């Protein structure tokens, strides 16, 4: 039996999701193999791999909670089923939303596919291990306090929460969704303005003048 050819939004999802999920799982496996073994080194500087000094490290961590460590201290009996159910519900919603998209759209299907990829990647970890492997550590070093008006950044290393490829895919997907939302609004506003100008330029009919 000949399978139907994929095109448009379906092709975007068919290419994006497997690629990101495989890349996510491979990088997590590499992190577990090469980074997990060094986290107990006596010298703290040997517990990570520096990519860009003062900004980027590879450092192995296991997050039992959600983003920003949410619910990580909850009991495993509650936490693991909760996150699995929430992830499955999110995936179901994403697939429903994707089905509603028009076939000719490009940016929105890509954004949704990235979010779906990240959700699947982290769900695999939670089903297998009950937690998620993170290994990308971004940080900035401040030599002294920085006054930003509303608050002050104190001196020292300030780290973004450690993340993985799945988290990055979700973040990029959300940013693309926001971009598409603003672009869509601008297009609708431009279309409404053009339609209004056309109506003003169209001379009234005899019926309208009577």
Buried (B, 14 or more C-beta within 10 A) or exposed (E): EEEEEEEBBBEBBEEBBEEBBEBBBEBBEEBBEEBBEBEEEEEEEEBBBEEEEEEEBBBBBBBBBBEEEEEEEBEEEEBBEBBBEBBEEBBEEBEEEBEEBEEEBEBBBBBBBBBBBBBBBBBBBBEEBBBBBBBBBBBEEEEEEEEEEEEEEEEEEEEEBBBBBBBBBBBBBBEBBEEBEEEEEEEEEEEEEEEEEEEEEEEEEEEEEE
